[in-house]
């Protein structure tokens, strides 16, 4: 099995495309099962956030695996495959490992260094684990990606400014409203993004902060945690009229903020962080209403953290990628070594049968002594070469040693060869 990463993000797709691609949380298990039911896909993890949708998969061949993943994405999004291809980036094997580590470290985020992606990646991994679609390869990749993300934040200053998509959105809002301190705000949605929004607003001194959510209990808990005020969802219109700043981040499939609703609310700055968008398309040009969504954030992104910090994280990623590839190469040779030992044991067993058929006078004790001796000789002969070949296999180019063993001893090892040729790829970053 080989690693494949296929996705679209704010870098390659506009919000309208991401809206069609986005996967609702309750739809993830079914999508995972659909992916692993494809001919070339053996394992799958789905990462779906407000500005990216990515599939990580273990596949038996590049072209077949890519075709399977793209077809599934096309089917669930309703976007024709030919149109979808123009928005996707593709990473294979080493490039897929590097991409996953850069994502976890926040280097590929809209706001470089934001830590929220770590929690989102962890949730994606847990969903795949619960659905039993993460096998040995993706278990190892996800666990190491999460560890790399933690290292990046613990060992560098990549997130020293407490960066997040919400923080970046507030900076854009401040350019419209001026100083946000003391400005009344409303947060619509009490999920992960809503909670992050409330926390960020509170730290920034924005307030009073009101929260509304279709599930009143979640809004109540969030309000209590941050000293905010929960507002019943059926009082949304009144809450909008009382706010200068609105952050909306629901999981609704239809716009929550219609043109009529916003027109009645009066002057507002709305940060629409939802995918699909919460603000109706025909409400964007309303007089007195400024809408900031993922698209506009992408064109007014915050400056990157200091070059030294990003360079330090890139160095961590590079080292961890090489470490992971060493593990991968070592793991790939294990079936070949096991097949070699099995072949040796089969030869010993066959020769012992021939010997015992000729020497029927051997006692059971004598047969046991001969058997132990022969097995011990074979084990000693194979020990040093197999230890050494594992060490060599973990080095760059080490896959040639496994291939050489298979050729020399005519070993039949399932999945030991690549299913089809791989072109030079990397996709749009």
C-alpha positions as CSV (number, residue, x, y, z in Angstrom):
1,X,0.0,0.0,0.0
2,X,1.1,3.6,-0.8
3,X,0.1,6.9,0.6
4,X,-2.1,9.3,-1.4
5,X,-3.4,12.7,-0.4
6,X,-6.1,14.4,-2.5
7,X,-7.7,17.7,-1.6
8,X,-8.9,21.2,-2.2
9,X,-8.3,24.2,0.0
10,X,-8.6,28.0,0.0
11,X,-5.4,27.9,-2.2
12,X,-7.0,26.1,-5.1
13,X,-10.8,26.6,-4.8
14,X,-13.2,29.5,-4.1
15,X,-15.8,29.2,-1.3
16,X,-18.5,28.2,-3.6
17,X,-16.5,25.1,-4.7
18,X,-15.5,24.3,-1.1
19,X,-19.2,24.6,-0.1
20,X,-20.0,21.9,-2.5
21,X,-17.1,19.7,-1.4
22,X,-17.5,20.2,2.4
23,X,-18.5,17.1,4.3
24,X,-21.0,17.4,7.2
25,X,-19.8,15.7,10.4
26,X,-22.6,13.2,10.4
27,X,-21.8,12.3,6.7
28,X,-18.2,11.4,7.3
29,X,-18.7,7.7,8.4
30,X,-20.6,6.9,5.3
31,X,-18.0,8.7,3.1
32,X,-15.2,6.7,4.8
33,X,-17.0,3.4,4.1
34,X,-17.6,4.4,0.5
35,X,-13.9,5.2,0.0
36,X,-12.6,1.9,1.4
37,X,-15.2,0.0,-0.7
38,X,-13.4,1.2,-3.8
39,X,-11.1,-1.3,-5.6
40,X,-7.8,0.6,-5.0
41,X,-8.4,2.1,-1.6
42,X,-7.6,0.2,1.5
43,X,-7.6,2.9,4.2
44,X,-9.1,6.4,4.4
45,X,-9.2,9.5,6.6
46,X,-11.3,12.5,5.7
47,X,-10.3,16.0,6.9
48,X,-13.1,18.6,6.3
49,X,-12.7,22.1,7.7
50,X,-14.0,25.6,6.8
51,X,-11.2,26.1,4.2
52,X,-10.1,22.6,3.2
53,X,-11.3,19.2,2.3
54,X,-8.7,16.4,2.1
55,X,-8.7,12.7,1.7
56,X,-5.7,10.7,3.0
57,X,-5.7,7.2,1.7
58,X,-3.7,4.0,1.5
59,X,-3.9,2.8,-2.0
60,X,-2.7,-0.2,-4.0
61,X,-1.8,1.9,-7.0
62,X,-1.5,5.6,-7.8
63,X,-3.7,5.9,-10.9
64,X,-6.3,3.6,-9.6
65,X,-6.4,5.1,-6.2
66,X,-6.5,8.7,-7.5
67,X,-9.4,7.7,-9.8
68,X,-11.3,6.1,-7.0
69,X,-10.9,9.1,-4.7
70,X,-11.8,11.6,-7.3
71,X,-14.8,9.7,-8.4
72,X,-16.1,9.5,-4.8
73,X,-15.5,13.3,-4.3
74,X,-17.2,14.0,-7.6
75,X,-20.2,11.9,-6.6
76,X,-20.7,13.3,-3.1
77,X,-20.2,17.0,-4.2
78,X,-22.1,16.8,-7.5
79,X,-19.1,18.5,-9.2
80,X,-18.2,16.8,-12.5
81,X,-14.8,15.1,-12.3
82,X,-13.4,17.2,-15.2
83,X,-14.3,20.4,-13.3
84,X,-13.2,19.1,-10.0
85,X,-9.7,18.2,-11.3
86,X,-8.9,21.8,-11.7
87,X,-9.3,22.5,-8.0
88,X,-7.5,19.5,-6.5
89,X,-4.0,19.0,-5.4
90,X,-2.5,15.5,-5.3
91,X,0.4,14.2,-3.2
92,X,1.9,10.7,-3.3
93,X,4.1,8.8,-0.9
94,X,6.9,11.1,0.4
95,X,5.0,14.2,-0.8
96,X,1.8,13.0,1.0
97,X,3.8,12.6,4.2
98,X,5.3,16.0,3.9
99,X,2.0,17.6,3.1
100,X,0.3,16.0,6.2
101,X,3.1,17.1,8.5
102,X,2.9,20.7,7.1
103,X,-0.8,20.8,7.6
104,X,-0.6,19.6,11.2
105,X,2.1,22.2,11.9
106,X,0.0,25.0,10.6
107,X,2.3,25.8,7.7
108,X,-0.4,25.2,5.1
109,X,-3.1,27.1,6.9
110,X,-4.7,30.4,5.8
111,X,-3.2,31.9,8.9
112,X,0.2,30.3,9.2
113,X,0.8,28.8,12.6
114,X,-2.8,28.5,13.7
115,X,-3.3,25.6,16.1
116,X,-6.9,24.8,15.4
117,X,-6.0,22.5,12.6
118,X,-4.4,20.1,15.2
119,X,-7.8,19.5,16.8
120,X,-9.5,19.1,13.4
121,X,-6.9,16.6,12.3
122,X,-7.3,14.7,15.6
123,X,-11.1,14.6,15.1
124,X,-10.6,13.3,11.5
125,X,-8.3,10.6,12.8
126,X,-10.7,9.5,15.5
127,X,-13.6,9.4,13.0
128,X,-11.6,7.1,10.8
129,X,-10.7,5.0,13.8
130,X,-14.3,4.7,14.9
131,X,-15.3,3.7,11.3
132,X,-12.4,1.2,11.2
133,X,-11.0,2.8,8.0
134,X,-7.6,3.6,9.3
135,X,-5.2,0.7,9.1
136,X,-1.5,0.4,9.9
137,X,-0.3,3.0,7.4
138,X,-2.8,5.8,8.3
139,X,-2.6,5.0,12.0
140,X,1.1,5.7,11.9
141,X,0.8,8.7,9.6
142,X,-1.9,10.4,11.7
143,X,-0.2,9.7,15.0
144,X,3.1,11.1,13.7
145,X,1.4,14.1,12.0
146,X,-0.2,15.0,15.4
147,X,3.1,14.6,17.1
148,X,4.8,16.9,14.5
149,X,2.1,19.5,15.0
150,X,2.7,19.5,18.8
151,X,6.4,19.7,18.3
152,X,6.0,22.7,16.0
153,X,4.0,24.7,18.6
154,X,6.0,23.6,21.6
155,X,9.5,24.1,20.1
156,X,9.0,27.3,18.0
157,X,7.2,30.6,18.2
158,X,5.0,29.8,15.2
159,X,1.9,30.5,17.2
160,X,3.2,33.1,19.6
161,X,0.5,35.5,18.5
162,X,-2.3,33.1,19.1
163,X,-3.1,33.0,15.4
164,X,-6.3,31.5,14.0
165,X,-8.7,32.1,11.2
166,X,-10.9,34.0,13.7
167,X,-8.0,36.2,14.7
168,X,-7.3,37.1,11.1
169,X,-11.0,37.8,10.5
170,X,-11.1,40.1,13.5
171,X,-8.1,42.1,12.1
172,X,-10.1,42.6,8.9
173,X,-13.1,43.6,10.9
174,X,-11.1,46.1,12.9
175,X,-10.1,47.8,9.6
176,X,-13.9,48.4,9.1
177,X,-15.0,49.2,12.6
178,X,-11.9,50.6,14.2
179,X,-11.0,49.5,17.8
180,X,-13.2,46.4,18.6
181,X,-12.9,46.7,22.3
182,X,-16.3,47.2,23.8
183,X,-18.1,46.6,20.5
184,X,-21.3,44.4,21.0
185,X,-20.8,41.1,19.2
186,X,-23.0,38.1,18.3
187,X,-21.7,34.6,17.6
188,X,-24.1,32.4,15.7
189,X,-23.2,28.7,16.2
190,X,-21.8,26.9,19.2
191,X,-19.6,24.3,17.5
192,X,-15.8,24.2,17.4
193,X,-15.5,27.4,15.3
194,X,-18.2,29.2,17.4
195,X,-16.3,28.3,20.6
196,X,-13.0,29.5,19.2
197,X,-14.8,32.7,18.1
198,X,-16.2,33.4,21.6
199,X,-12.8,32.7,23.2
200,X,-11.0,35.0,20.7
201,X,-13.6,37.8,21.1
202,X,-13.3,37.6,24.9
203,X,-9.5,37.8,24.9
204,X,-9.7,40.8,22.5
205,X,-12.0,42.7,24.9
206,X,-14.9,42.7,22.5
207,X,-18.2,42.8,24.2
208,X,-20.8,42.3,25.4
209,X,-20.7,38.9,23.6
210,X,-24.0,37.1,22.8
211,X,-24.3,33.5,21.5
212,X,-27.1,31.9,19.7
213,X,-27.5,28.3,18.5
214,X,-30.3,26.0,17.4
215,X,-29.3,23.8,20.3
216,X,-29.9,26.1,23.3
217,X,-28.0,23.8,25.7
218,X,-24.8,24.2,23.7
219,X,-25.1,27.9,23.6
220,X,-25.8,28.0,27.4
221,X,-22.7,25.9,28.2
222,X,-20.5,28.1,25.9
223,X,-21.9,31.3,27.4
224,X,-21.3,30.1,30.9
225,X,-17.7,29.2,30.1
226,X,-16.8,32.6,28.8
227,X,-19.1,34.9,30.7
228,X,-21.2,35.6,27.6
229,X,-25.0,35.7,27.2
230,X,-27.0,33.0,25.5
231,X,-29.8,34.1,23.3
232,X,-32.6,31.8,22.0
233,X,-32.3,31.1,18.3
234,X,-35.8,32.4,17.6
235,X,-34.6,35.8,18.9
236,X,-31.9,36.0,16.3
237,X,-33.4,39.1,14.5
238,X,-33.4,41.1,17.7
239,X,-29.9,40.0,18.6
240,X,-28.6,41.1,15.1
241,X,-30.0,44.6,15.7
242,X,-28.1,44.9,18.9
243,X,-24.7,43.9,17.4
244,X,-22.0,45.8,15.6
245,X,-20.1,42.6,14.8
246,X,-21.4,39.2,13.9
247,X,-19.4,36.0,13.6
248,X,-21.4,33.1,12.1
249,X,-20.1,29.6,11.9
250,X,-23.0,27.1,11.8
251,X,-23.2,23.8,10.1
252,X,-26.5,24.8,8.3
253,X,-26.9,23.6,4.7
254,X,-28.9,26.7,3.8
255,X,-28.1,30.4,4.5
256,X,-28.9,31.5,8.0
257,X,-28.5,35.2,7.3
258,X,-30.9,36.1,4.4
259,X,-31.0,39.4,2.6
260,X,-34.2,40.4,4.3
261,X,-32.9,39.5,7.8
262,X,-29.7,41.5,7.3
263,X,-31.5,44.4,5.8
264,X,-33.6,44.7,8.9
265,X,-30.6,44.5,11.2
266,X,-29.0,47.7,10.2
267,X,-25.2,48.4,9.8
268,X,-23.2,45.3,10.6
269,X,-19.8,43.7,9.9
270,X,-20.4,40.0,9.4
271,X,-17.6,37.5,9.6
272,X,-18.9,34.4,7.7
273,X,-16.6,31.5,8.7
274,X,-19.1,28.8,7.7
275,X,-18.7,26.4,4.8
276,X,-21.3,26.3,3.3
277,X,-21.7,30.0,3.8
278,X,-24.2,31.3,6.3
279,X,-24.8,34.6,4.5
280,X,-27.0,34.4,1.4
281,X,-25.2,35.3,-1.8
282,X,-27.7,38.1,-2.6
283,X,-27.1,39.8,0.8
284,X,-23.4,40.5,0.2
285,X,-23.9,43.9,-1.5
286,X,-26.4,45.3,1.0
287,X,-25.7,48.9,1.9
288,X,-24.3,49.2,5.4
289,X,-23.5,45.5,5.7
290,X,-19.9,44.4,5.3
291,X,-19.5,40.6,4.8
292,X,-16.0,39.0,5.3
293,X,-15.9,35.4,4.2
294,X,-13.2,32.8,3.6
295,X,-12.6,34.1,0.1
296,X,-12.0,37.7,1.2
297,X,-9.8,36.4,4.1
298,X,-7.7,34.5,1.6
299,X,-6.9,37.7,-0.3
300,X,-6.1,39.7,2.9
301,X,-4.3,37.1,4.9
302,X,-2.1,38.1,7.8
303,X,1.6,38.4,7.3
304,X,3.5,35.2,7.9
305,X,5.3,34.8,11.2
306,X,8.9,35.7,11.3
307,X,11.0,33.8,8.7
308,X,13.1,32.3,11.5
309,X,10.0,30.7,13.0
310,X,8.7,29.2,9.8
311,X,12.2,28.0,8.9
312,X,12.4,26.3,12.3
313,X,9.1,24.5,11.7
314,X,10.1,23.6,8.1
315,X,13.2,22.0,9.6
316,X,11.2,20.0,12.0
317,X,8.9,18.8,9.2
318,X,11.9,17.8,7.0
319,X,13.5,15.8,9.8
320,X,10.2,14.1,10.8
321,X,9.4,13.2,7.1
322,X,12.8,11.4,6.8
323,X,12.2,9.6,10.1
324,X,8.7,8.5,8.9
325,X,10.1,7.3,5.5
326,X,12.8,5.3,7.3
327,X,10.0,3.6,9.3
328,X,8.0,3.1,6.2
329,X,10.9,1.5,4.3
330,X,11.7,-0.7,7.3
331,X,8.1,-1.8,7.6
332,X,7.9,-2.5,3.9
333,X,10.7,-5.0,4.1
334,X,9.2,-6.9,7.0
335,X,6.9,-9.1,4.8
336,X,9.9,-10.0,2.6
337,X,12.0,-11.0,5.6
338,X,9.1,-13.0,7.0
339,X,8.7,-14.8,3.6
340,X,12.4,-15.6,3.6
341,X,12.2,-17.1,7.1
342,X,9.1,-19.1,6.1
343,X,11.0,-20.4,3.0
344,X,13.9,-21.5,5.1
345,X,11.6,-23.2,7.6
346,X,9.8,-25.0,4.8
347,X,13.1,-26.3,3.4
348,X,14.2,-27.5,6.8
349,X,10.8,-29.3,7.3
350,X,11.0,-30.9,3.9
351,X,14.6,-32.2,4.5
352,X,13.7,-33.5,7.9
353,X,10.8,-35.5,6.4
354,X,13.2,-37.0,3.8
355,X,15.7,-37.9,6.5
356,X,13.1,-39.5,8.9
357,X,11.7,-41.6,6.0
358,X,15.1,-43.0,5.4
359,X,16.2,-43.5,9.0
360,X,13.2,-45.0,10.7
361,X,15.4,-46.2,13.5
362,X,15.7,-42.7,15.0
363,X,14.0,-42.3,18.3
364,X,11.6,-39.4,19.1
365,X,14.4,-37.9,21.2
366,X,16.9,-38.2,18.4
367,X,14.5,-36.7,15.9
368,X,13.8,-33.7,18.3
369,X,17.6,-33.2,18.7
370,X,18.2,-33.1,14.9
371,X,15.2,-30.8,14.3
372,X,16.3,-28.3,17.0
373,X,19.9,-28.3,15.6
374,X,18.8,-27.7,12.1
375,X,16.4,-24.9,13.0
376,X,19.0,-23.3,15.2
377,X,21.6,-23.4,12.4
378,X,19.1,-21.7,10.0
379,X,18.1,-19.1,12.5
380,X,21.8,-18.2,13.2
381,X,22.6,-18.0,9.4
382,X,19.6,-15.7,8.8
383,X,19.9,-13.5,11.9
384,X,22.8,-11.2,10.8
385,X,21.6,-10.8,7.1
386,X,18.0,-10.0,8.1
387,X,19.0,-7.5,10.8
388,X,21.4,-5.8,8.4
389,X,18.8,-5.7,5.5
390,X,16.3,-4.1,7.8
391,X,18.9,-1.4,8.6
392,X,19.7,-0.9,5.0
393,X,16.1,-0.8,4.0
394,X,15.5,2.2,6.4
395,X,18.0,4.3,4.4
396,X,17.1,6.2,1.2
397,X,16.9,3.8,-1.7
398,X,16.5,1.0,0.7
399,X,13.6,-0.6,-1.2
400,X,16.1,-2.1,-3.6
401,X,17.2,-4.6,-0.8
402,X,13.8,-6.0,-0.4
403,X,13.5,-6.4,-4.2
404,X,16.9,-8.1,-4.3
405,X,15.9,-10.6,-1.6
406,X,12.7,-11.5,-3.4
407,X,14.7,-12.0,-6.7
408,X,17.5,-14.0,-5.2
409,X,15.2,-16.4,-3.2
410,X,12.3,-16.3,-5.6
411,X,9.9,-15.1,-2.9
412,X,6.3,-14.5,-3.5
413,X,5.3,-11.5,-1.3
414,X,1.8,-10.1,-1.7
415,X,1.7,-6.3,-2.4
416,X,5.5,-6.3,-2.7
417,X,5.5,-4.5,-6.0
418,X,3.9,-1.2,-7.0
419,X,0.6,-1.7,-8.8
420,X,1.3,0.9,-11.5
421,X,3.8,3.5,-12.5
422,X,3.8,6.8,-10.8
423,X,4.3,10.1,-12.7
424,X,6.2,13.0,-11.1
425,X,3.5,14.7,-9.2
426,X,3.0,17.2,-6.3
427,X,0.0,19.0,-7.5
428,X,-0.9,22.6,-6.7
429,X,0.0,23.4,-3.1
